[in-house]
Amino acid sequence: QSALTQPASVSGSPGQSITISCTGTSSDVGGYNFVSWYQQHPGKAPKLMIYDVSKRPSGVFDRFSGSKSGNTASLTISGLQAEDEADYYCSSYTGSATWVFGGGTKLTVL
Amino acid sequence: QLQLQESGPGLVKPSETLSLTCTLSGVSVSSSISYWGWIRQPPGKGLEWIGSIHYSGSTYYNPSLTGRVTTSIDTSKNQFSLKLFSVTAADTGVYYCARHAGPTTTFDYWGQGTLVTVSS
């Protein structure tokens, strides 16, 4: 069970859009529509932002969206705001009630 | 409001057993739709799923940790617990407990996390 692959860092200016990729295999991301994205600010617990590839929990702004193509999932944040600066992690179901996370991406808002 | 709170020793010696408890409020650990999980994060690194348990007794573990980890539920205290055996410095990190509302449903509620350091 290897960690999903994410870019170490991405950056963007306020108001711009950024996309974070999450690459796995046909045994995880490509095999199930159970990909999630979490936002983590320093010293805080992760917060669920996207689940089931593209669904948003109540209270998450529609500036956050998710998608998937093959073995790669993506998180897009539009209209970047300063408070979006955080670490972002993807996760995927891998069968038999098991899960794998990505290595994390640090988003810097310039 | 569903809340989770981790508790346990902040320092564990190498080769010993790491034991943590997650206390629930606002929800019963016996909830039929809820699975209870543990996730950890080494300092400055990413998240790693450790394992999950359902009140029925079903358990699911990260293959990389199978044989070193067990989880259990205490319905009388509305808690679930983690034991990680034969720890090394590589087991140092923040340990989170979390809920997922089904075996294929992601982690929607998290505890604040507790730092465990493995050191002599």
gemmi code that builds the backbone of each chain (N, CA, C; Angstrom):
import gemmi

chains = {
    "A": [
        ("GLN", (0.860, -1.178, 0.000), (0.000, 0.000, 0.000), (0.903, 1.237, 0.000)),
        ("SER", (1.184, 1.816, -1.163), (2.041, 2.985, -1.262), (1.216, 4.259, -1.195)),
        ("ALA", (1.826, 5.309, -0.634), (1.155, 6.595, -0.538), (0.844, 7.128, -1.932)),
        ("LEU", (-0.264, 7.844, -2.037), (-0.613, 8.497, -3.288), (0.366, 9.646, -3.540)),
        ("THR", (0.593, 9.970, -4.816), (1.597, 10.976, -5.169), (0.967, 12.344, -5.394)),
        ("GLN", (1.431, 13.307, -4.620), (0.997, 14.694, -4.769), (2.218, 15.576, -4.974)),
        ("PRO", (2.061, 16.721, -5.649), (3.189, 17.664, -5.724), (3.484, 18.202, -4.334)),
        ("ALA", (4.754, 18.454, -4.069), (5.126, 18.921, -2.734), (4.554, 20.302, -2.442)),
        ("SER", (4.479, 21.135, -3.467), (4.005, 22.499, -3.248), (3.369, 23.063, -4.504)),
        ("VAL", (2.444, 23.959, -4.302), (1.832, 24.757, -5.362), (1.640, 26.157, -4.805)),
        ("SER", (1.512, 27.117, -5.699), (1.282, 28.479, -5.239), (0.414, 29.230, -6.236)),
        ("GLY", (-0.203, 30.280, -5.743), (-1.040, 31.109, -6.591), (-1.313, 32.438, -5.919)),
        ("SER", (-1.739, 33.393, -6.683), (-2.057, 34.716, -6.162), (-3.538, 34.789, -5.797)),
        ("PRO", (-3.885, 35.695, -4.904), (-5.304, 35.847, -4.554), (-6.161, 36.064, -5.792)),
        ("GLY", (-7.287, 35.350, -5.825), (-8.201, 35.469, -6.948), (-7.948, 34.468, -8.055)),
        ("GLN", (-6.745, 33.906, -8.082), (-6.430, 32.926, -9.124), (-6.984, 31.553, -8.770)),
        ("SER", (-6.837, 30.618, -9.703), (-7.221, 29.223, -9.471), (-5.978, 28.350, -9.473)),
        ("ILE", (-5.986, 27.318, -8.647), (-4.897, 26.350, -8.639), (-5.496, 24.951, -8.638)),
        ("THR", (-4.715, 23.998, -9.105), (-5.134, 22.605, -9.109), (-4.036, 21.754, -8.496)),
        ("ILE", (-4.435, 20.860, -7.605), (-3.511, 19.917, -6.976), (-3.857, 18.518, -7.461)),
        ("SER", (-2.865, 17.803, -7.942), (-3.100, 16.452, -8.448), (-2.788, 15.396, -7.385)),
        ("CYS", (-3.377, 14.241, -7.573), (-3.201, 13.114, -6.660), (-3.200, 11.851, -7.516)),
        ("THR", (-2.042, 11.236, -7.672), (-1.913, 10.093, -8.572), (-1.743, 8.794, -7.802)),
        ("GLY", (-2.563, 7.829, -8.169), (-2.486, 6.516, -7.544), (-2.410, 5.440, -8.596)),
        ("THR", (-3.116, 4.359, -8.340), (-3.121, 3.225, -9.247), (-4.556, 2.748, -9.468)),
        ("SER", (-4.685, 1.708, -10.262), (-6.005, 1.136, -10.503), (-6.539, 0.411, -9.272)),
        ("SER", (-5.683, 0.219, -8.260), (-6.101, -0.428, -7.021), (-6.653, 0.549, -6.002)),
        ("ASP", (-6.480, 1.832, -6.257), (-7.015, 2.829, -5.326), (-7.773, 3.917, -6.086)),
        ("VAL", (-7.102, 5.004, -6.448), (-7.799, 6.125, -7.100), (-8.562, 5.668, -8.340)),
        ("GLY", (-7.936, 4.903, -9.179), (-8.565, 4.493, -10.425), (-9.648, 3.445, -10.269)),
        ("GLY", (-9.647, 2.754, -9.143), (-10.570, 1.652, -8.975), (-11.852, 1.980, -8.241)),
        ("TYR", (-11.883, 3.103, -7.570), (-13.039, 3.476, -6.769), (-13.317, 4.974, -6.877)),
        ("ASN", (-14.583, 5.342, -6.763), (-14.954, 6.762, -6.713), (-15.061, 7.222, -5.260)),
        ("PHE", (-14.052, 6.870, -4.485), (-14.033, 7.239, -3.066), (-12.739, 7.985, -2.762)),
        ("VAL", (-12.542, 9.094, -3.474), (-11.385, 9.950, -3.251), (-11.830, 11.157, -2.445)),
        ("SER", (-11.024, 11.502, -1.447), (-11.347, 12.645, -0.586), (-10.174, 13.607, -0.550)),
        ("TRP", (-10.479, 14.841, -0.161), (-9.447, 15.873, 0.014), (-9.624, 16.531, 1.376)),
        ("TYR", (-8.484, 16.756, 2.032), (-8.488, 17.378, 3.344), (-7.600, 18.610, 3.324)),
        ("GLN", (-8.010, 19.604, 4.107), (-7.227, 20.827, 4.320), (-6.694, 20.786, 5.751)),
        ("GLN", (-5.419, 21.077, 5.922), (-4.841, 21.078, 7.260), (-4.014, 22.346, 7.482)),
        ("HIS", (-4.468, 23.154, 8.431), (-3.683, 24.317, 8.835), (-2.700, 23.891, 9.916)),
        ("PRO", (-1.589, 24.619, 10.068), (-0.557, 24.225, 11.037), (-1.106, 24.001, 12.439)),
        ("GLY", (-0.767, 22.853, 13.001), (-1.176, 22.535, 14.355), (-2.624, 22.140, 14.513)),
        ("LYS", (-3.330, 21.999, 13.406), (-4.746, 21.659, 13.460), (-4.997, 20.278, 12.855)),
        ("ALA", (-6.166, 19.728, 13.175), (-6.575, 18.463, 12.578), (-7.017, 18.694, 11.135)),
        ("PRO", (-6.886, 17.692, 10.293), (-7.383, 17.819, 8.917), (-8.883, 18.096, 8.889)),
        ("LYS", (-9.309, 18.832, 7.870), (-10.724, 19.148, 7.675), (-11.142, 18.615, 6.316)),
        ("LEU", (-12.233, 17.870, 6.282), (-12.730, 17.289, 5.042), (-13.272, 18.394, 4.129)),
        ("MET", (-12.763, 18.434, 2.890), (-13.183, 19.458, 1.933), (-13.960, 18.863, 0.757)),
        ("ILE", (-13.583, 17.662, 0.337), (-14.215, 16.977, -0.797), (-14.274, 15.488, -0.473)),
        ("TYR", (-15.385, 14.824, -0.793), (-15.470, 13.374, -0.645), (-16.137, 12.778, -1.869)),
        ("ASP", (-15.967, 11.483, -2.027), (-16.526, 10.787, -3.206), (-16.177, 11.538, -4.494)),
        ("VAL", (-14.932, 11.897, -4.629), (-14.329, 12.572, -5.798), (-14.710, 14.039, -5.925)),
        ("SER", (-16.022, 14.338, -5.828), (-16.434, 15.703, -6.177), (-17.523, 16.295, -5.283)),
        ("LYS", (-17.861, 15.604, -4.195), (-18.937, 16.102, -3.333), (-18.359, 16.991, -2.234)),
        ("ARG", (-19.096, 18.047, -1.909), (-18.658, 18.966, -0.857), (-19.506, 18.781, 0.400)),
        ("PRO", (-18.860, 18.631, 1.569), (-19.628, 18.591, 2.813), (-20.313, 19.937, 3.041)),
        ("SER", (-21.359, 19.912, 3.836), (-22.034, 21.142, 4.188), (-21.044, 22.119, 4.818)),
        ("GLY", (-21.096, 23.372, 4.379), (-20.235, 24.394, 4.951), (-18.952, 24.647, 4.183)),
        ("VAL", (-18.618, 23.797, 3.231), (-17.423, 24.012, 2.404), (-17.818, 24.843, 1.178)),
        ("PHE", (-17.069, 25.886, 0.949), (-17.398, 26.798, -0.142), (-17.271, 26.114, -1.507)),
        ("ASP", (-18.098, 26.588, -2.453), (-18.071, 25.983, -3.787), (-16.850, 26.429, -4.590)),
        ("ARG", (-15.948, 27.190, -3.972), (-14.670, 27.491, -4.615), (-13.792, 26.234, -4.684)),
        ("PHE", (-14.139, 25.245, -3.873), (-13.398, 23.979, -3.831), (-14.159, 22.946, -4.663)),
        ("SER", (-13.458, 22.319, -5.602), (-14.080, 21.299, -6.429), (-13.110, 20.164, -6.688)),
        ("GLY", (-13.657, 18.989, -6.933), (-12.826, 17.816, -7.168), (-13.242, 17.093, -8.427)),
        ("SER", (-12.278, 16.370, -9.003), (-12.548, 15.589, -10.198), (-11.580, 14.417, -10.248)),
        ("LYS", (-11.808, 13.517, -11.213), (-10.929, 12.358, -11.368), (-10.905, 11.920, -12.816)),
        ("SER", (-9.725, 11.527, -13.257), (-9.573, 10.944, -14.581), (-8.565, 9.809, -14.474)),
        ("GLY", (-9.036, 8.612, -14.718), (-8.156, 7.456, -14.603), (-7.631, 7.294, -13.192)),
        ("ASN", (-6.314, 7.205, -13.077), (-5.694, 7.008, -11.772), (-5.308, 8.307, -11.080)),
        ("THR", (-5.739, 9.448, -11.617), (-5.391, 10.747, -11.048), (-6.628, 11.548, -10.671)),
        ("ALA", (-6.645, 11.990, -9.417), (-7.696, 12.873, -8.924), (-7.122, 14.277, -8.808)),
        ("SER", (-8.011, 15.257, -8.825), (-7.561, 16.649, -8.746), (-8.467, 17.466, -7.841)),
        ("LEU", (-7.855, 18.387, -7.135), (-8.569, 19.376, -6.326), (-8.301, 20.736, -6.942)),
        ("THR", (-9.363, 21.460, -7.247), (-9.218, 22.806, -7.788), (-9.794, 23.806, -6.796)),
        ("ILE", (-9.031, 24.834, -6.535), (-9.491, 25.934, -5.687), (-9.523, 27.180, -6.557)),
        ("SER", (-10.696, 27.741, -6.714), (-10.839, 28.952, -7.520), (-10.980, 30.160, -6.599)),
        ("GLY", (-10.683, 31.345, -7.141), (-10.793, 32.561, -6.337), (-9.977, 32.449, -5.057)),
        ("LEU", (-8.691, 32.088, -5.198), (-7.828, 31.869, -4.039), (-7.923, 32.993, -3.015)),
        ("GLN", (-7.952, 32.591, -1.748), (-7.968, 33.560, -0.653), (-6.823, 33.232, 0.299)),
        ("ALA", (-6.430, 34.217, 1.061), (-5.295, 34.049, 1.973), (-5.515, 32.875, 2.925)),
        ("GLU", (-6.748, 32.705, 3.363), (-7.033, 31.632, 4.331), (-6.983, 30.241, 3.720)),
        ("ASP", (-6.851, 30.157, 2.400), (-6.717, 28.851, 1.762), (-5.303, 28.293, 1.916)),
        ("GLU", (-4.377, 29.139, 2.341), (-2.992, 28.674, 2.522), (-2.951, 27.615, 3.614)),
        ("ALA", (-2.546, 26.411, 3.226), (-2.575, 25.261, 4.132), (-1.942, 24.071, 3.412)),
        ("ASP", (-1.875, 22.957, 4.107), (-1.485, 21.698, 3.482), (-2.745, 20.973, 3.046)),
        ("TYR", (-2.679, 20.315, 1.900), (-3.818, 19.573, 1.374), (-3.419, 18.121, 1.138)),
        ("TYR", (-4.281, 17.215, 1.583), (-4.026, 15.783, 1.444), (-5.183, 15.120, 0.720)),
        ("CYS", (-4.851, 14.230, -0.196), (-5.887, 13.390, -0.796), (-5.880, 12.045, -0.088)),
        ("SER", (-6.974, 11.341, -0.204), (-7.027, 9.972, 0.297), (-7.923, 9.168, -0.624)),
        ("SER", (-7.713, 7.880, -0.649), (-8.511, 6.995, -1.485), (-8.799, 5.687, -0.766)),
        ("TYR", (-9.992, 5.185, -1.007), (-10.347, 3.839, -0.571), (-9.525, 2.862, -1.409)),
        ("THR", (-9.076, 1.774, -0.757), (-8.251, 0.799, -1.478), (-8.828, -0.611, -1.388)),
        ("GLY", (-10.112, -0.696, -0.999), (-10.753, -1.994, -0.921), (-10.707, -2.584, 0.476)),
        ("SER", (-11.675, -3.435, 0.791), (-11.714, -4.138, 2.091), (-11.596, -3.185, 3.273)),
        ("ALA", (-12.270, -2.032, 3.153), (-12.324, -1.040, 4.232), (-10.946, -0.518, 4.613)),
        ("THR", (-10.056, -0.417, 3.654), (-8.721, 0.142, 3.897), (-8.549, 1.434, 3.112)),
        ("TRP", (-7.628, 2.278, 3.574), (-7.460, 3.613, 3.037), (-5.985, 3.950, 2.872)),
        ("VAL", (-5.718, 4.859, 1.928), (-4.359, 5.357, 1.743), (-4.437, 6.872, 1.545)),
        ("PHE", (-3.431, 7.577, 2.068), (-3.356, 9.026, 1.922), (-2.233, 9.409, 0.963)),
        ("GLY", (-2.320, 10.630, 0.473), (-1.239, 11.196, -0.312), (-0.198, 11.814, 0.599)),
        ("GLY", (0.940, 12.192, 0.028), (2.026, 12.753, 0.811), (1.815, 14.190, 1.232)),
        ("GLY", (0.801, 14.844, 0.651), (0.487, 16.213, 1.035), (1.084, 17.248, 0.096)),
        ("THR", (0.369, 18.361, -0.059), (0.806, 19.479, -0.890), (0.672, 20.773, -0.095)),
        ("LYS", (1.738, 21.543, -0.047), (1.696, 22.824, 0.651), (1.266, 23.900, -0.334)),
        ("LEU", (0.135, 24.539, -0.051), (-0.373, 25.616, -0.890), (0.052, 26.953, -0.295)),
        ("THR", (0.744, 27.737, -1.097), (1.144, 29.070, -0.698), (0.353, 30.087, -1.506)),
        ("VAL", (-0.283, 31.021, -0.800), (-0.992, 32.112, -1.462), (-0.071, 33.326, -1.456)),
        ("LEU", (0.372, 33.710, -2.641), (1.404, 34.748, -2.775), (0.910, 36.137, -2.390)),
    ],
    "B": [
        ("GLN", (-23.534, 17.756, 18.792), (-22.333, 17.910, 17.979), (-21.373, 16.762, 18.265)),
        ("LEU", (-21.018, 16.040, 17.239), (-20.137, 14.884, 17.382), (-18.707, 15.378, 17.659)),
        ("GLN", (-18.105, 14.876, 18.739), (-16.736, 15.250, 19.073), (-15.934, 14.024, 19.481)),
        ("LEU", (-14.630, 14.074, 19.150), (-13.711, 13.013, 19.517), (-12.506, 13.633, 20.234)),
        ("GLN", (-11.989, 12.926, 21.241), (-10.862, 13.436, 22.013), (-9.887, 12.305, 22.322)),
        ("GLU", (-8.658, 12.453, 21.828), (-7.632, 11.453, 22.095), (-7.001, 11.674, 23.472)),
        ("SER", (-6.553, 10.586, 24.080), (-5.829, 10.686, 25.343), (-4.863, 9.519, 25.452)),
        ("GLY", (-3.783, 9.750, 26.207), (-2.791, 8.714, 26.405), (-1.434, 9.313, 26.682)),
        ("PRO", (-0.447, 8.437, 27.001), (0.901, 8.934, 27.319), (1.526, 9.672, 26.140)),
        ("GLY", (2.227, 10.750, 26.436), (2.902, 11.498, 25.384), (4.304, 10.985, 25.094)),
        ("LEU", (4.791, 10.087, 25.950), (6.139, 9.549, 25.799), (6.109, 8.049, 26.010)),
        ("VAL", (6.659, 7.321, 25.053), (6.724, 5.860, 25.130), (8.152, 5.426, 24.823)),
        ("LYS", (8.640, 4.434, 25.565), (9.999, 3.956, 25.337), (10.051, 2.991, 24.158)),
        ("PRO", (11.164, 2.985, 23.440), (11.320, 2.024, 22.335), (11.096, 0.599, 22.811)),
        ("SER", (10.485, -0.186, 21.975), (10.131, -1.606, 22.171), (8.893, -1.786, 23.037)),
        ("GLU", (8.393, -0.714, 23.630), (7.194, -0.843, 24.454), (5.925, -0.644, 23.609)),
        ("THR", (4.769, -0.591, 24.297), (3.483, -0.505, 23.620), (2.875, 0.889, 23.751)),
        ("LEU", (2.482, 1.438, 22.619), (1.788, 2.726, 22.580), (0.296, 2.445, 22.741)),
        ("SER", (-0.325, 3.099, 23.730), (-1.758, 2.899, 23.971), (-2.467, 4.254, 23.998)),
        ("LEU", (-3.478, 4.382, 23.164), (-4.264, 5.605, 23.103), (-5.754, 5.282, 23.162)),
        ("THR", (-6.516, 6.235, 23.693), (-7.962, 6.098, 23.784), (-8.620, 7.302, 23.145)),
        ("CYS", (-9.736, 7.072, 22.501), (-10.518, 8.142, 21.904), (-11.896, 8.141, 22.571)),
        ("THR", (-12.232, 9.237, 23.233), (-13.511, 9.364, 23.917), (-14.474, 10.157, 23.046)),
        ("LEU", (-15.682, 9.618, 22.896), (-16.688, 10.224, 22.035), (-17.727, 10.997, 22.837)),
        ("SER", (-18.230, 12.046, 22.224), (-19.392, 12.748, 22.757), (-20.281, 13.133, 21.584)),
        ("GLY", (-21.576, 13.109, 21.844), (-22.523, 13.452, 20.787), (-22.873, 12.299, 19.863)),
        ("VAL", (-22.290, 11.139, 20.122), (-22.562, 9.961, 19.300), (-22.183, 8.733, 20.110)),
        ("SER", (-22.869, 7.634, 19.839), (-22.545, 6.386, 20.519), (-21.526, 5.595, 19.721)),
        ("VAL", (-20.565, 5.021, 20.420), (-19.567, 4.186, 19.754), (-20.231, 2.962, 19.135)),
        ("SER", (-21.447, 2.654, 19.597), (-22.199, 1.512, 19.076), (-23.059, 1.874, 17.868)),
        ("SER", (-22.935, 3.083, 17.382), (-23.673, 3.499, 16.188), (-23.412, 2.519, 15.048)),
        ("SER", (-24.489, 1.989, 14.468), (-24.324, 0.960, 13.446), (-23.699, 1.490, 12.164)),
        ("ILE", (-23.817, 2.783, 11.913), (-23.285, 3.318, 10.646), (-21.861, 3.821, 10.792)),
        ("SER", (-21.358, 3.908, 12.022), (-20.054, 4.536, 12.242), (-18.922, 3.528, 12.355)),
        ("TYR", (-17.828, 3.837, 11.682), (-16.572, 3.130, 11.838), (-15.604, 4.102, 12.500)),
        ("TRP", (-14.735, 3.591, 13.344), (-13.856, 4.435, 14.140), (-12.410, 4.143, 13.760)),
        ("GLY", (-11.710, 5.207, 13.359), (-10.375, 5.005, 12.821), (-9.277, 5.759, 13.546)),
        ("TRP", (-8.060, 5.331, 13.263), (-6.854, 5.985, 13.760), (-5.974, 6.364, 12.572)),
        ("ILE", (-5.485, 7.577, 12.603), (-4.585, 8.108, 11.565), (-3.431, 8.777, 12.285)),
        ("ARG", (-2.211, 8.659, 11.758), (-1.075, 9.304, 12.399), (-0.308, 10.167, 11.415)),
        ("GLN", (0.498, 11.076, 11.976), (1.259, 12.014, 11.155), (2.620, 12.257, 11.799)),
        ("PRO", (3.671, 11.657, 11.256), (5.021, 11.941, 11.772), (5.336, 13.425, 11.645)),
        ("PRO", (6.219, 13.935, 12.487), (6.542, 15.373, 12.443), (6.962, 15.824, 11.047)),
        ("GLY", (6.281, 16.828, 10.510), (6.615, 17.386, 9.213), (6.297, 16.507, 8.022)),
        ("LYS", (5.545, 15.429, 8.264), (5.254, 14.491, 7.166), (3.750, 14.349, 6.954)),
        ("GLY", (3.394, 13.429, 6.055), (2.007, 13.256, 5.671), (1.230, 12.334, 6.587)),
        ("LEU", (-0.033, 12.149, 6.236), (-0.947, 11.328, 7.026), (-0.817, 9.862, 6.645)),
        ("GLU", (-1.010, 8.992, 7.623), (-0.989, 7.549, 7.395), (-2.155, 6.920, 8.140)),
        ("TRP", (-3.010, 6.224, 7.394), (-4.116, 5.491, 8.023), (-3.547, 4.279, 8.752)),
        ("ILE", (-3.956, 4.120, 10.020), (-3.475, 2.996, 10.834), (-4.470, 1.850, 10.808)),
        ("GLY", (-5.739, 2.165, 11.060), (-6.733, 1.117, 11.104), (-8.081, 1.649, 11.524)),
        ("SER", (-9.103, 0.808, 11.386), (-10.460, 1.177, 11.750), (-11.164, 0.005, 12.399)),
        ("ILE", (-12.211, 0.310, 13.196), (-12.982, -0.714, 13.872), (-14.449, -0.341, 13.841)),
        ("HIS", (-15.303, -1.353, 13.756), (-16.742, -1.172, 13.834), (-17.218, -1.840, 15.111)),
        ("TYR", (-18.328, -1.343, 15.687), (-18.767, -1.869, 16.978), (-19.107, -3.361, 16.903)),
        ("SER", (-19.357, -3.854, 15.702), (-19.645, -5.280, 15.534), (-18.429, -6.145, 15.832)),
        ("GLY", (-17.252, -5.470, 15.895), (-16.016, -6.198, 16.163), (-15.126, -6.317, 14.943)),
        ("SER", (-15.623, -5.931, 13.788), (-14.819, -5.979, 12.569), (-13.678, -4.969, 12.657)),
        ("THR", (-12.497, -5.431, 12.298), (-11.324, -4.551, 12.324), (-10.618, -4.576, 10.985)),
        ("TYR", (-9.970, -3.478, 10.657), (-9.285, -3.310, 9.378), (-7.997, -2.555, 9.660)),
        ("TYR", (-6.874, -3.069, 9.174), (-5.594, -2.462, 9.486), (-4.771, -2.190, 8.234)),
        ("ASN", (-3.916, -1.174, 8.336), (-2.947, -0.896, 7.282), (-2.022, -2.116, 7.159)),
        ("PRO", (-1.903, -2.674, 5.961), (-1.062, -3.875, 5.798), (0.360, -3.691, 6.324)),
        ("SER", (0.857, -2.462, 6.292), (2.231, -2.223, 6.742), (2.355, -2.315, 8.262)),
        ("LEU", (1.209, -2.302, 8.960), (1.231, -2.343, 10.419), (0.598, -3.604, 10.989)),
        ("THR", (0.016, -4.425, 10.129), (-0.634, -5.650, 10.591), (0.350, -6.495, 11.391)),
        ("GLY", (-0.106, -6.934, 12.534), (0.748, -7.717, 13.419), (1.299, -6.887, 14.555)),
        ("ARG", (1.296, -5.572, 14.394), (1.798, -4.682, 15.456), (0.694, -3.831, 16.052)),
        ("VAL", (-0.526, -3.915, 15.496), (-1.574, -3.003, 15.929), (-2.856, -3.756, 16.257)),
        ("THR", (-3.547, -3.291, 17.284), (-4.890, -3.784, 17.570), (-5.761, -2.594, 17.968)),
        ("THR", (-7.071, -2.724, 17.725), (-8.025, -1.710, 18.142), (-9.156, -2.404, 18.883)),
        ("SER", (-9.817, -1.668, 19.762), (-10.906, -2.239, 20.540), (-11.912, -1.153, 20.877)),
        ("ILE", (-13.086, -1.593, 21.290), (-14.165, -0.678, 21.648), (-14.623, -0.972, 23.066)),
        ("ASP", (-14.892, 0.089, 23.835), (-15.456, -0.048, 25.176), (-16.790, 0.699, 25.176)),
        ("THR", (-17.873, -0.047, 25.044), (-19.176, 0.603, 24.936), (-19.585, 1.265, 26.260)),
        ("SER", (-19.136, 0.722, 27.387), (-19.523, 1.282, 28.690), (-18.941, 2.681, 28.903)),
        ("LYS", (-17.802, 2.944, 28.270), (-17.169, 4.247, 28.412), (-17.325, 5.110, 27.161)),
        ("ASN", (-17.997, 4.577, 26.146), (-18.158, 5.272, 24.864), (-16.797, 5.672, 24.288)),
        ("GLN", (-15.891, 4.690, 24.265), (-14.526, 4.928, 23.799), (-14.081, 3.830, 22.850)),
        ("PHE", (-13.059, 4.152, 22.065), (-12.347, 3.100, 21.344), (-10.859, 3.352, 21.515)),
        ("SER", (-10.057, 2.310, 21.336), (-8.652, 2.384, 21.704), (-7.739, 1.807, 20.632)),
        ("LEU", (-6.482, 2.212, 20.733), (-5.429, 1.755, 19.833), (-4.265, 1.238, 20.655)),
        ("LYS", (-3.704, 0.119, 20.249), (-2.446, -0.362, 20.812), (-1.491, -0.645, 19.667)),
        ("LEU", (-0.298, -0.087, 19.757), (0.745, -0.314, 18.769), (1.948, -0.890, 19.506)),
        ("PHE", (2.339, -2.108, 19.129), (3.364, -2.850, 19.857), (4.762, -2.617, 19.292)),
        ("SER", (5.737, -2.843, 20.136), (7.154, -2.806, 19.735), (7.494, -1.533, 18.971)),
        ("VAL", (7.214, -0.406, 19.586), (7.392, 0.872, 18.888), (8.871, 1.239, 18.740)),
        ("THR", (9.123, 2.020, 17.709), (10.452, 2.587, 17.469), (10.292, 4.093, 17.259)),
        ("ALA", (11.395, 4.773, 17.066), (11.342, 6.219, 16.853), (10.484, 6.578, 15.642)),
        ("ALA", (10.391, 5.666, 14.683), (9.592, 5.909, 13.484), (8.103, 6.001, 13.781)),
        ("ASP", (7.703, 5.593, 14.961), (6.290, 5.668, 15.352), (5.958, 6.999, 16.038)),
        ("THR", (6.927, 7.862, 16.170), (6.689, 9.187, 16.745), (5.814, 10.018, 15.816)),
        ("GLY", (4.842, 10.725, 16.400), (4.002, 11.580, 15.592), (2.728, 11.980, 16.309)),
        ("VAL", (1.891, 12.723, 15.598), (0.573, 13.087, 16.114), (-0.407, 11.993, 15.692)),
        ("TYR", (-1.135, 11.482, 16.651), (-2.122, 10.437, 16.407), (-3.521, 11.034, 16.515)),
        ("TYR", (-4.305, 10.824, 15.466), (-5.676, 11.314, 15.412), (-6.649, 10.140, 15.454)),
        ("CYS", (-7.759, 10.338, 16.168), (-8.871, 9.413, 16.005), (-9.917, 10.122, 15.146)),
        ("ALA", (-10.686, 9.336, 14.405), (-11.629, 9.911, 13.462), (-12.778, 8.945, 13.216)),
        ("ARG", (-13.851, 9.478, 12.696), (-14.996, 8.654, 12.354), (-15.171, 8.591, 10.849)),
        ("HIS", (-15.585, 7.430, 10.349), (-16.106, 7.382, 8.984), (-17.412, 6.600, 9.005)),
        ("ALA", (-18.397, 7.169, 8.277), (-19.780, 6.670, 8.347), (-20.003, 5.545, 7.357)),
        ("GLY", (-19.136, 4.537, 7.396), (-19.276, 3.400, 6.505), (-17.917, 2.944, 6.042)),
        ("PRO", (-17.776, 1.701, 5.619), (-16.459, 1.195, 5.217), (-15.876, 1.900, 4.014)),
        ("THR", (-16.729, 2.470, 3.157), (-16.211, 3.173, 1.978), (-16.385, 4.673, 2.096)),
        ("THR", (-16.793, 5.107, 3.256), (-17.041, 6.531, 3.489), (-15.853, 7.148, 4.189)),
        ("THR", (-15.485, 8.330, 3.780), (-14.263, 8.934, 4.263), (-14.412, 9.481, 5.681)),
        ("PHE", (-13.296, 9.963, 6.238), (-13.239, 10.441, 7.612), (-13.822, 11.848, 7.702)),
        ("ASP", (-14.966, 11.961, 8.374), (-15.649, 13.244, 8.399), (-15.485, 14.009, 9.711)),
        ("TYR", (-15.280, 13.300, 10.805), (-15.054, 13.963, 12.084), (-13.718, 13.483, 12.651)),
        ("TRP", (-12.909, 14.437, 13.137), (-11.577, 14.140, 13.650), (-11.399, 14.692, 15.061)),
        ("GLY", (-10.577, 14.016, 15.853), (-10.139, 14.574, 17.112), (-9.065, 15.618, 16.844)),
        ("GLN", (-8.621, 16.288, 17.884), (-7.623, 17.337, 17.721), (-6.215, 16.785, 17.566)),
        ("GLY", (-6.043, 15.511, 17.905), (-4.736, 14.880, 17.771), (-3.933, 14.936, 19.053)),
        ("THR", (-3.085, 13.943, 19.261), (-2.210, 13.919, 20.416), (-0.812, 13.495, 19.977)),
        ("LEU", (0.194, 14.200, 20.457), (1.570, 13.910, 20.078), (2.134, 12.794, 20.940)),
        ("VAL", (2.662, 11.768, 20.286), (3.326, 10.677, 20.985), (4.778, 10.629, 20.517)),
        ("THR", (5.682, 10.689, 21.465), (7.104, 10.626, 21.166), (7.664, 9.306, 21.668)),
        ("VAL", (8.387, 8.602, 20.801), (9.037, 7.356, 21.196), (10.504, 7.666, 21.446)),
        ("SER", (10.899, 7.554, 22.694), (12.269, 7.886, 23.065), (12.589, 7.276, 24.426)),
        ("SER", (13.842, 6.924, 24.612), (14.269, 6.386, 25.898), (14.647, 7.516, 26.853)),
    ],
}
model = gemmi.Model(1)
for chain_id, residues in chains.items():
    chain = gemmi.Chain(chain_id)
    for i, (resn, *xyz) in enumerate(residues, 1):
        res = gemmi.Residue()
        res.name, res.seqid = resn, gemmi.SeqId(i, " ")
        for name, pos in zip(("N", "CA", "C"), xyz):
            atom = gemmi.Atom()
            atom.name, atom.element = name, gemmi.Element(name[0])
            atom.pos, atom.b_iso = gemmi.Position(*pos), 0.0
            res.add_atom(atom)
        chain.add_residue(res)
    model.add_chain(chain)
structure = gemmi.Structure()
structure.add_model(model)
structure.setup_entities()
